């Protein structure tokens, strides 16, 4: 290198790379999850440096945007599992569980609206009684369409219904009806997650919902509902418990236990438990206070709700990963270190 500047590379020599460019690329790559960096950082850094322009000393804005976007996708993928196989199993499990989960409030909302229309004095107040009525009505149609095999139509209807939910929640916040907003806001992540799952299934070339599994879990939901209606919940409620709450809890416990014993599908649990935590905290408050409706809801409670959802999701992700690591160690010991025979 001369005093005037860097020496020019010969025709067969690689162009010199500015150290500051390498440093900035490494900083951007730190946005990726550690496990992903461990496997791909050297390869990605080499590709970035090979594609750098002569004399480039800083990453371009497009490179920064692409790397940050790719890192965000990898963090989202990490919530579904550490490997593509685990993520595929998790998406398949979510494609069964989420439609049944959303079918409960959608069916309840549509049935309640149909029943209330028999009373002329309340026909004009349906949206005041159920602010998400339109959204749940579209979701009800979308789920029926998906079950019938019209995947594209069902996916588009799901997107429209999710947008309607967001609009309805925004109106509730604008009107200051924070109690109703807290009851309803937990359903938005579940709807968004199902839309994402349907999109992932479409990109993989799979049917939107595994109909055999969906029918089986739907039959279980119907059986649980029937048992609750003829059991201790038949008179409407016990304290704060209602048939709708009871069936969700029973189904939730059964689904969690079933997914835990499945090596691949258990990777769907972190997101499902996060959704469940959001629904629970939104309805009963961060500490499950029975007097909460009388004290009202404060805006900061929604920050607590978001923190609880994130904490539960990440904690469940850690537990599921540790279960997977222990299972892998057991297989490794049982096969003498050769996992291919497991």
C-alpha positions as YAML, in Angstrom:
chain: A
units: angstrom
residues:
- id: 1
  name: UNK
  ca: [0.00, 0.00, 0.00]
- id: 2
  name: UNK
  ca: [1.46, 3.39, -1.00]
- id: 3
  name: UNK
  ca: [1.00, 6.73, 0.65]
- id: 4
  name: UNK
  ca: [-1.34, 7.77, -2.14]
- id: 5
  name: UNK
  ca: [-3.80, 4.96, -1.48]
- id: 6
  name: UNK
  ca: [-4.30, 1.18, -1.62]
- id: 7
  name: UNK
  ca: [-2.34, -0.75, -4.20]
- id: 8
  name: UNK
  ca: [-4.25, -1.86, -7.26]
- id: 9
  name: UNK
  ca: [-4.87, -5.60, -7.46]
- id: 10
  name: UNK
  ca: [-3.54, -7.48, -10.44]
- id: 11
  name: UNK
  ca: [-5.83, -9.14, -12.95]
- id: 12
  name: UNK
  ca: [-5.67, -12.49, -11.11]
- id: 13
  name: UNK
  ca: [-5.59, -11.11, -7.58]
- id: 14
  name: UNK
  ca: [-8.69, -10.54, -5.42]
- id: 15
  name: UNK
  ca: [-9.65, -6.94, -4.86]
- id: 16
  name: UNK
  ca: [-8.78, -5.65, -1.38]
- id: 17
  name: UNK
  ca: [-11.70, -5.44, 1.06]
- id: 18
  name: UNK
  ca: [-12.07, -2.49, 3.41]
- id: 19
  name: UNK
  ca: [-11.88, -3.68, 7.05]
- id: 20
  name: UNK
  ca: [-14.75, -1.37, 7.95]
- id: 21
  name: UNK
  ca: [-16.97, -3.19, 5.42]
- id: 22
  name: UNK
  ca: [-16.18, -6.55, 7.04]
- id: 23
  name: UNK
  ca: [-16.91, -5.06, 10.45]
- id: 24
  name: UNK
  ca: [-20.29, -3.66, 9.34]
- id: 25
  name: UNK
  ca: [-21.28, -6.92, 7.69]
- id: 26
  name: UNK
  ca: [-20.44, -8.82, 10.89]
- id: 27
  name: UNK
  ca: [-22.54, -6.39, 12.91]
- id: 28
  name: UNK
  ca: [-25.52, -6.92, 10.61]
- id: 29
  name: UNK
  ca: [-25.09, -10.69, 10.80]
- id: 30
  name: UNK
  ca: [-25.33, -10.47, 14.59]
- id: 31
  name: UNK
  ca: [-29.04, -9.70, 14.07]
- id: 32
  name: UNK
  ca: [-29.54, -13.38, 13.18]
- id: 33
  name: UNK
  ca: [-30.23, -16.01, 15.87]
- id: 34
  name: UNK
  ca: [-27.09, -17.56, 17.37]
- id: 35
  name: UNK
  ca: [-27.85, -21.07, 16.11]
- id: 36
  name: UNK
  ca: [-28.32, -19.76, 12.58]
- id: 37
  name: UNK
  ca: [-25.10, -17.72, 12.73]
- id: 38
  name: UNK
  ca: [-23.17, -20.72, 13.97]
- id: 39
  name: UNK
  ca: [-24.07, -22.66, 10.84]
- id: 40
  name: UNK
  ca: [-24.24, -19.97, 8.16]
- id: 41
  name: UNK
  ca: [-22.30, -16.86, 9.26]
- id: 42
  name: UNK
  ca: [-19.04, -17.72, 7.47]
- id: 43
  name: UNK
  ca: [-20.88, -18.62, 4.26]
- id: 44
  name: UNK
  ca: [-23.06, -15.49, 4.36]
- id: 45
  name: UNK
  ca: [-20.08, -13.23, 5.07]
- id: 46
  name: UNK
  ca: [-18.18, -14.75, 2.15]
- id: 47
  name: UNK
  ca: [-21.13, -14.23, -0.19]
- id: 48
  name: UNK
  ca: [-21.52, -10.62, 0.94]
- id: 49
  name: UNK
  ca: [-17.84, -9.87, 0.41]
- id: 50
  name: UNK
  ca: [-17.80, -11.61, -2.97]
- id: 51
  name: UNK
  ca: [-20.73, -9.46, -4.06]
- id: 52
  name: UNK
  ca: [-19.26, -6.19, -2.81]
- id: 53
  name: UNK
  ca: [-18.53, -3.54, -5.40]
- id: 54
  name: UNK
  ca: [-14.91, -2.47, -6.04]
- id: 55
  name: UNK
  ca: [-13.98, 0.19, -3.51]
- id: 56
  name: UNK
  ca: [-17.16, -0.33, -1.43]
- id: 57
  name: UNK
  ca: [-16.54, 0.61, 2.19]
- id: 58
  name: UNK
  ca: [-20.05, 0.44, 3.68]
- id: 59
  name: UNK
  ca: [-23.05, -1.89, 3.23]
- id: 60
  name: UNK
  ca: [-25.65, -0.36, 0.95]
- id: 61
  name: UNK
  ca: [-29.08, 0.54, 2.29]
- id: 62
  name: UNK
  ca: [-30.58, -2.33, 0.25]
- id: 63
  name: UNK
  ca: [-28.14, -4.80, 1.83]
- id: 64
  name: UNK
  ca: [-28.96, -3.52, 5.31]
- id: 65
  name: UNK
  ca: [-32.69, -3.78, 4.62]
- id: 66
  name: UNK
  ca: [-32.39, -7.28, 3.16]
- id: 67
  name: UNK
  ca: [-30.23, -8.57, 6.01]
- id: 68
  name: UNK
  ca: [-32.46, -7.12, 8.72]
- id: 69
  name: UNK
  ca: [-35.54, -8.55, 6.99]
- id: 70
  name: UNK
  ca: [-33.90, -11.95, 6.64]
- id: 71
  name: UNK
  ca: [-32.89, -11.86, 10.31]
- id: 72
  name: UNK
  ca: [-36.47, -11.05, 11.33]
- id: 73
  name: UNK
  ca: [-37.73, -14.01, 9.29]
- id: 74
  name: UNK
  ca: [-35.19, -16.31, 10.94]
- id: 75
  name: UNK
  ca: [-36.29, -15.17, 14.40]
- id: 76
  name: UNK
  ca: [-39.90, -15.92, 13.44]
- id: 77
  name: UNK
  ca: [-38.83, -19.28, 12.03]
- id: 78
  name: UNK
  ca: [-37.01, -19.99, 15.29]
- id: 79
  name: UNK
  ca: [-40.32, -19.81, 17.14]
- id: 80
  name: UNK
  ca: [-41.53, -22.70, 14.99]
- id: 81
  name: UNK
  ca: [-38.46, -24.90, 15.37]
- id: 82
  name: UNK
  ca: [-34.73, -25.09, 14.86]
- id: 83
  name: UNK
  ca: [-34.86, -27.08, 11.62]
- id: 84
  name: UNK
  ca: [-37.01, -26.95, 8.45]
- id: 85
  name: UNK
  ca: [-38.48, -30.35, 9.35]
- id: 86
  name: UNK
  ca: [-39.57, -29.15, 12.78]
- id: 87
  name: UNK
  ca: [-41.03, -25.98, 11.29]
- id: 88
  name: UNK
  ca: [-43.00, -27.97, 8.74]
- id: 89
  name: UNK
  ca: [-44.42, -30.20, 11.50]
- id: 90
  name: UNK
  ca: [-45.26, -27.15, 13.60]
- id: 91
  name: UNK
  ca: [-47.08, -25.46, 10.73]
- id: 92
  name: UNK
  ca: [-49.02, -28.68, 10.07]
- id: 93
  name: UNK
  ca: [-50.08, -28.84, 13.74]
- id: 94
  name: UNK
  ca: [-51.09, -25.17, 13.79]
- id: 95
  name: UNK
  ca: [-53.14, -25.72, 10.62]
- id: 96
  name: UNK
  ca: [-55.26, -28.19, 12.60]
- id: 97
  name: UNK
  ca: [-55.44, -26.52, 16.02]
- id: 98
  name: UNK
  ca: [-55.97, -22.87, 15.05]
- id: 99
  name: UNK
  ca: [-59.06, -23.41, 12.84]
- id: 100
  name: UNK
  ca: [-60.77, -25.30, 15.68]
- id: 101
  name: UNK
  ca: [-59.72, -22.63, 18.17]
- id: 102
  name: UNK
  ca: [-61.18, -19.86, 16.01]
- id: 103
  name: UNK
  ca: [-64.26, -21.91, 15.16]
- id: 104
  name: UNK
  ca: [-65.44, -21.68, 18.78]
- id: 105
  name: UNK
  ca: [-65.88, -17.87, 18.98]
- id: 106
  name: UNK
  ca: [-66.87, -17.64, 15.30]
- id: 107
  name: UNK
  ca: [-69.66, -20.17, 15.71]
- id: 108
  name: UNK
  ca: [-70.76, -18.65, 18.98]
- id: 109
  name: UNK
  ca: [-70.86, -15.15, 17.49]
- id: 110
  name: UNK
  ca: [-72.81, -16.20, 14.40]
- id: 111
  name: UNK
  ca: [-75.26, -18.33, 16.41]
- id: 112
  name: UNK
  ca: [-75.81, -15.58, 18.96]
- id: 113
  name: UNK
  ca: [-76.45, -13.01, 16.22]
- id: 114
  name: UNK
  ca: [-78.91, -15.36, 14.48]
- id: 115
  name: UNK
  ca: [-80.76, -15.87, 17.76]
- id: 116
  name: UNK
  ca: [-80.86, -12.15, 18.61]
- id: 117
  name: UNK
  ca: [-82.32, -11.26, 15.20]
- id: 118
  name: UNK
  ca: [-85.53, -12.93, 16.37]
- id: 119
  name: UNK
  ca: [-85.97, -9.97, 18.73]
- id: 120
  name: UNK
  ca: [-86.74, -6.82, 16.70]
- id: 121
  name: UNK
  ca: [-85.73, -4.47, 19.53]
- id: 122
  name: UNK
  ca: [-82.08, -5.63, 19.46]
- id: 123
  name: UNK
  ca: [-81.52, -6.04, 15.72]
- id: 124
  name: UNK
  ca: [-80.02, -2.58, 15.42]
- id: 125
  name: UNK
  ca: [-77.61, -3.14, 18.33]
- id: 126
  name: UNK
  ca: [-75.85, -6.33, 17.22]
- id: 127
  name: UNK
  ca: [-72.49, -4.61, 16.69]
- id: 128
  name: UNK
  ca: [-72.75, -2.89, 20.07]
- id: 129
  name: UNK
  ca: [-73.31, -6.28, 21.68]
- id: 130
  name: UNK
  ca: [-70.57, -8.04, 19.69]
- id: 131
  name: UNK
  ca: [-68.08, -5.58, 18.12]
- id: 132
  name: UNK
  ca: [-66.31, -8.41, 16.25]
- id: 133
  name: UNK
  ca: [-69.52, -9.81, 14.78]
- id: 134
  name: UNK
  ca: [-68.65, -8.96, 11.16]
- id: 135
  name: UNK
  ca: [-65.12, -10.32, 11.53]
- id: 136
  name: UNK
  ca: [-66.28, -13.55, 13.12]
- id: 137
  name: UNK
  ca: [-68.94, -13.94, 10.47]
- id: 138
  name: UNK
  ca: [-66.31, -13.74, 7.73]
- id: 139
  name: UNK
  ca: [-64.07, -16.12, 9.66]
- id: 140
  name: UNK
  ca: [-66.96, -18.58, 9.97]
- id: 141
  name: UNK
  ca: [-67.41, -18.55, 6.21]
- id: 142
  name: UNK
  ca: [-63.63, -18.79, 5.68]
- id: 143
  name: UNK
  ca: [-63.32, -21.87, 7.90]
- id: 144
  name: UNK
  ca: [-66.23, -23.59, 6.15]
- id: 145
  name: UNK
  ca: [-64.70, -22.79, 2.76]
- id: 146
  name: UNK
  ca: [-61.29, -24.11, 3.87]
- id: 147
  name: UNK
  ca: [-62.89, -27.33, 5.10]
- id: 148
  name: UNK
  ca: [-64.56, -27.70, 1.71]
- id: 149
  name: UNK
  ca: [-61.19, -27.48, -0.04]
- id: 150
  name: UNK
  ca: [-61.34, -23.98, -1.56]
- id: 151
  name: UNK
  ca: [-57.92, -23.02, -0.18]
- id: 152
  name: UNK
  ca: [-57.32, -19.75, -2.05]
- id: 153
  name: UNK
  ca: [-60.81, -18.38, -1.33]
- id: 154
  name: UNK
  ca: [-60.58, -19.39, 2.30]
- id: 155
  name: UNK
  ca: [-57.17, -17.80, 2.68]
- id: 156
  name: UNK
  ca: [-58.36, -14.52, 1.15]
- id: 157
  name: UNK
  ca: [-61.43, -14.50, 3.38]
- id: 158
  name: UNK
  ca: [-59.17, -15.11, 6.39]
- id: 159
  name: UNK
  ca: [-57.05, -12.10, 5.44]
- id: 160
  name: UNK
  ca: [-60.18, -9.93, 5.07]
- id: 161
  name: UNK
  ca: [-61.55, -11.15, 8.41]
- id: 162
  name: UNK
  ca: [-58.24, -10.42, 10.17]
- id: 163
  name: UNK
  ca: [-58.17, -6.90, 8.72]
- id: 164
  name: UNK
  ca: [-61.76, -6.39, 9.92]
- id: 165
  name: UNK
  ca: [-60.71, -7.52, 13.40]
- id: 166
  name: UNK
  ca: [-57.90, -4.97, 13.41]
- id: 167
  name: UNK
  ca: [-60.29, -2.22, 12.34]
- id: 168
  name: UNK
  ca: [-62.82, -3.19, 15.02]
- id: 169
  name: UNK
  ca: [-60.15, -3.21, 17.72]
- id: 170
  name: UNK
  ca: [-58.92, 0.18, 16.53]
- id: 171
  name: UNK
  ca: [-62.44, 1.59, 16.81]
- id: 172
  name: UNK
  ca: [-62.78, 0.18, 20.33]
- id: 173
  name: UNK
  ca: [-59.50, 1.84, 21.32]
- id: 174
  name: UNK
  ca: [-60.58, 5.13, 19.71]
- id: 175
  name: UNK
  ca: [-63.88, 5.01, 21.61]
- id: 176
  name: UNK
  ca: [-62.06, 4.26, 24.87]
- id: 177
  name: UNK
  ca: [-63.90, 0.98, 25.46]
- id: 178
  name: UNK
  ca: [-60.83, -0.66, 26.98]
- id: 179
  name: UNK
  ca: [-62.65, -3.47, 28.80]
- id: 180
  name: UNK
  ca: [-64.24, -4.83, 25.63]
- id: 181
  name: UNK
  ca: [-60.94, -4.24, 23.82]
- id: 182
  name: UNK
  ca: [-59.06, -6.33, 26.38]
- id: 183
  name: UNK
  ca: [-61.54, -9.18, 25.97]
- id: 184
  name: UNK
  ca: [-61.19, -9.16, 22.19]
- id: 185
  name: UNK
  ca: [-57.58, -8.21, 21.50]
- id: 186
  name: UNK
  ca: [-56.22, -11.68, 22.29]
- id: 187
  name: UNK
  ca: [-57.95, -13.09, 19.23]
- id: 188
  name: UNK
  ca: [-56.00, -10.91, 16.81]
- id: 189
  name: UNK
  ca: [-52.66, -12.79, 17.22]
- id: 190
  name: UNK
  ca: [-54.47, -16.10, 16.72]
- id: 191
  name: UNK
  ca: [-56.05, -14.84, 13.49]
- id: 192
  name: UNK
  ca: [-52.78, -13.37, 12.20]
- id: 193
  name: UNK
  ca: [-50.97, -16.61, 13.02]
- id: 194
  name: UNK
  ca: [-53.53, -18.68, 11.11]
- id: 195
  name: UNK
  ca: [-53.22, -16.40, 8.08]
- id: 196
  name: UNK
  ca: [-49.42, -16.84, 8.21]
- id: 197
  name: UNK
  ca: [-49.78, -20.61, 8.56]
- id: 198
  name: UNK
  ca: [-52.14, -20.77, 5.57]
- id: 199
  name: UNK
  ca: [-49.63, -18.78, 3.55]
- id: 200
  name: UNK
  ca: [-46.79, -21.11, 4.55]
- id: 201
  name: UNK
  ca: [-48.89, -24.14, 3.61]
- id: 202
  name: UNK
  ca: [-49.64, -22.60, 0.22]
- id: 203
  name: UNK
  ca: [-45.94, -21.86, -0.44]
- id: 204
  name: UNK
  ca: [-45.06, -25.44, 0.44]
- id: 205
  name: UNK
  ca: [-47.70, -26.78, -1.94]
- id: 206
  name: UNK
  ca: [-49.76, -28.36, 0.86]
- id: 207
  name: UNK
  ca: [-53.51, -28.20, 1.33]
- id: 208
  name: UNK
  ca: [-54.49, -25.32, 3.60]
- id: 209
  name: UNK
  ca: [-55.85, -27.48, 6.42]
- id: 210
  name: UNK
  ca: [-55.30, -31.24, 6.98]
- id: 211
  name: UNK
  ca: [-58.95, -32.19, 6.84]
- id: 212
  name: UNK
  ca: [-58.67, -35.56, 8.59]
- id: 213
  name: UNK
  ca: [-56.95, -34.04, 11.61]
- id: 214
  name: UNK
  ca: [-59.26, -31.04, 11.55]
- id: 215
  name: UNK
  ca: [-62.37, -33.22, 11.56]
- id: 216
  name: UNK
  ca: [-60.94, -35.33, 14.37]
- id: 217
  name: UNK
  ca: [-60.12, -32.35, 16.58]
- id: 218
  name: UNK
  ca: [-63.45, -30.76, 15.67]
- id: 219
  name: UNK
  ca: [-65.25, -33.92, 16.83]
- id: 220
  name: UNK
  ca: [-63.29, -33.74, 20.09]
- id: 221
  name: UNK
  ca: [-64.33, -30.11, 20.51]
- id: 222
  name: UNK
  ca: [-67.98, -30.99, 19.87]
- id: 223
  name: UNK
  ca: [-67.81, -33.86, 22.39]
- id: 224
  name: UNK
  ca: [-66.21, -31.61, 25.02]
- id: 225
  name: UNK
  ca: [-68.87, -28.98, 24.39]
- id: 226
  name: UNK
  ca: [-71.62, -31.56, 24.80]
- id: 227
  name: UNK
  ca: [-70.15, -32.91, 28.03]
- id: 228
  name: UNK
  ca: [-69.88, -29.43, 29.47]
- id: 229
  name: UNK
  ca: [-73.45, -28.53, 28.51]
- id: 230
  name: UNK
  ca: [-74.92, -31.58, 30.26]
- id: 231
  name: UNK
  ca: [-72.45, -31.44, 33.15]
- id: 232
  name: UNK
  ca: [-71.83, -28.79, 35.82]
- id: 233
  name: UNK
  ca: [-71.97, -25.96, 33.26]
- id: 234
  name: UNK
  ca: [-75.48, -26.74, 32.04]
- id: 235
  name: UNK
  ca: [-77.04, -23.94, 34.06]
- id: 236
  name: UNK
  ca: [-75.00, -21.25, 32.34]
- id: 237
  name: UNK
  ca: [-72.03, -20.55, 34.55]
- id: 238
  name: UNK
  ca: [-70.23, -21.21, 37.82]
- id: 239
  name: UNK
  ca: [-68.68, -17.96, 39.01]
- id: 240
  name: UNK
  ca: [-66.74, -16.57, 36.08]
- id: 241
  name: UNK
  ca: [-66.73, -19.87, 34.18]
- id: 242
  name: UNK
  ca: [-68.99, -20.37, 31.20]
- id: 243
  name: UNK
  ca: [-69.37, -23.26, 28.74]
- id: 244
  name: UNK
  ca: [-67.30, -21.42, 26.15]
- id: 245
  name: UNK
  ca: [-64.48, -20.90, 28.63]
- id: 246
  name: UNK
  ca: [-64.69, -24.48, 29.82]
- id: 247
  name: UNK
  ca: [-64.44, -26.03, 26.38]
- id: 248
  name: UNK
  ca: [-61.43, -23.87, 25.54]
- id: 249
  name: UNK
  ca: [-59.65, -24.93, 28.73]
- id: 250
  name: UNK
  ca: [-60.41, -28.62, 28.23]
- id: 251
  name: UNK
  ca: [-59.35, -28.52, 24.60]
- id: 252
  name: UNK
  ca: [-56.25, -26.53, 25.52]
- id: 253
  name: UNK
  ca: [-55.08, -29.11, 28.05]
- id: 254
  name: UNK
  ca: [-55.74, -32.00, 25.68]
- id: 255
  name: UNK
  ca: [-53.96, -30.31, 22.78]
- id: 256
  name: UNK
  ca: [-50.93, -29.36, 24.89]
- id: 257
  name: UNK
  ca: [-50.53, -32.93, 26.15]
- id: 258
  name: UNK
  ca: [-51.01, -34.37, 22.66]
- id: 259
  name: UNK
  ca: [-48.47, -32.02, 21.09]
- id: 260
  name: UNK
  ca: [-45.91, -32.60, 23.83]
- id: 261
  name: UNK
  ca: [-45.63, -36.29, 23.01]
- id: 262
  name: UNK
  ca: [-45.15, -35.62, 19.28]
- id: 263
  name: UNK
  ca: [-41.49, -34.90, 18.49]
- id: 264
  name: UNK
  ca: [-42.16, -32.53, 15.61]
- id: 265
  name: UNK
  ca: [-45.57, -31.05, 16.38]
- id: 266
  name: UNK
  ca: [-44.51, -29.98, 19.86]
- id: 267
  name: UNK
  ca: [-42.68, -27.09, 18.18]
- id: 268
  name: UNK
  ca: [-46.11, -25.50, 17.62]
- id: 269
  name: UNK
  ca: [-46.61, -25.23, 21.39]
- id: 270
  name: UNK
  ca: [-44.70, -21.97, 22.04]
- id: 271
  name: UNK
  ca: [-46.90, -19.96, 19.70]
- id: 272
  name: UNK
  ca: [-50.08, -21.69, 20.86]
- id: 273
  name: UNK
  ca: [-49.24, -21.06, 24.51]
- id: 274
  name: UNK
  ca: [-48.44, -17.44, 23.67]
- id: 275
  name: UNK
  ca: [-51.84, -17.06, 22.03]
- id: 276
  name: UNK
  ca: [-53.48, -18.75, 25.02]
- id: 277
  name: UNK
  ca: [-51.69, -16.43, 27.43]
- id: 278
  name: UNK
  ca: [-52.91, -13.42, 25.45]
- id: 279
  name: UNK
  ca: [-56.50, -14.66, 25.57]
- id: 280
  name: UNK
  ca: [-56.30, -15.40, 29.28]
- id: 281
  name: UNK
  ca: [-54.67, -12.14, 30.33]
- id: 282
  name: UNK
  ca: [-56.94, -10.13, 28.04]
- id: 283
  name: UNK
  ca: [-60.03, -11.62, 29.63]
- id: 284
  name: UNK
  ca: [-59.02, -12.01, 33.27]
- id: 285
  name: UNK
  ca: [-56.24, -9.47, 33.72]
- id: 286
  name: UNK
  ca: [-52.57, -10.01, 34.44]
- id: 287
  name: UNK
  ca: [-53.30, -11.40, 37.90]
- id: 288
  name: UNK
  ca: [-56.71, -12.97, 37.32]
- id: 289
  name: UNK
  ca: [-58.55, -10.47, 39.52]
- id: 290
  name: UNK
  ca: [-62.23, -11.33, 39.95]
- id: 291
  name: UNK
  ca: [-63.05, -7.65, 40.59]
- id: 292
  name: UNK
  ca: [-61.35, -6.37, 37.46]
- id: 293
  name: UNK
  ca: [-64.58, -5.45, 35.54]
- id: 294
  name: UNK
  ca: [-65.55, -3.12, 38.40]
- id: 295
  name: UNK
  ca: [-62.22, -1.33, 38.44]
- id: 296
  name: UNK
  ca: [-61.97, -1.01, 34.69]
- id: 297
  name: UNK
  ca: [-58.95, -1.41, 32.49]
- id: 298
  name: UNK
  ca: [-55.93, 0.88, 32.32]
- id: 299
  name: UNK
  ca: [-53.99, 1.44, 29.05]
- id: 300
  name: UNK
  ca: [-50.77, 0.08, 30.59]
- id: 301
  name: UNK
  ca: [-52.41, -3.30, 31.01]
- id: 302
  name: UNK
  ca: [-52.05, -3.85, 27.27]
- id: 303
  name: UNK
  ca: [-48.29, -3.44, 27.62]
- id: 304
  name: UNK
  ca: [-48.38, -6.05, 30.39]
- id: 305
  name: UNK
  ca: [-50.41, -8.31, 28.12]
- id: 306
  name: UNK
  ca: [-47.84, -8.01, 25.33]
- id: 307
  name: UNK
  ca: [-44.97, -8.72, 27.76]
- id: 308
  name: UNK
  ca: [-46.75, -11.79, 29.13]
- id: 309
  name: UNK
  ca: [-47.35, -13.14, 25.62]
- id: 310
  name: UNK
  ca: [-43.69, -12.66, 24.66]
- id: 311
  name: UNK
  ca: [-42.43, -14.14, 27.94]
- id: 312
  name: UNK
  ca: [-44.66, -17.21, 27.72]
- id: 313
  name: UNK
  ca: [-43.76, -17.80, 24.06]
- id: 314
  name: UNK
  ca: [-40.01, -17.53, 24.66]
- id: 315
  name: UNK
  ca: [-40.13, -19.63, 27.85]
- id: 316
  name: UNK
  ca: [-42.11, -22.35, 26.07]
- id: 317
  name: UNK
  ca: [-39.66, -22.20, 23.14]
- id: 318
  name: UNK
  ca: [-36.77, -22.76, 25.56]
- id: 319
  name: UNK
  ca: [-38.51, -25.69, 27.26]
- id: 320
  name: UNK
  ca: [-39.42, -27.35, 23.96]
- id: 321
  name: UNK
  ca: [-35.86, -26.93, 22.69]
- id: 322
  name: UNK
  ca: [-34.45, -28.47, 25.87]
- id: 323
  name: UNK
  ca: [-36.84, -31.43, 25.52]
- id: 324
  name: UNK
  ca: [-35.64, -31.87, 21.95]
- id: 325
  name: UNK
  ca: [-31.98, -31.64, 23.00]
- id: 326
  name: UNK
  ca: [-32.48, -34.28, 25.69]
- id: 327
  name: UNK
  ca: [-34.27, -36.57, 23.24]
- id: 328
  name: UNK
  ca: [-31.42, -36.14, 20.75]
- id: 329
  name: UNK
  ca: [-28.85, -36.98, 23.46]
- id: 330
  name: UNK
  ca: [-30.78, -40.12, 24.40]
- id: 331
  name: UNK
  ca: [-30.90, -41.22, 20.77]
- id: 332
  name: UNK
  ca: [-27.20, -40.49, 20.41]
- id: 333
  name: UNK
  ca: [-26.33, -42.61, 23.44]
- id: 334
  name: UNK
  ca: [-28.61, -45.44, 22.36]
- id: 335
  name: UNK
  ca: [-27.08, -45.57, 18.87]
- id: 336
  name: UNK
  ca: [-23.47, -45.05, 19.90]
- id: 337
  name: UNK
  ca: [-23.34, -41.55, 18.41]
- id: 338
  name: UNK
  ca: [-24.91, -42.48, 15.04]
- id: 339
  name: UNK
  ca: [-28.19, -40.59, 14.84]
- id: 340
  name: UNK
  ca: [-28.92, -41.89, 11.33]
- id: 341
  name: UNK
  ca: [-29.98, -45.23, 12.80]
- id: 342
  name: UNK
  ca: [-32.38, -43.71, 15.29]
...
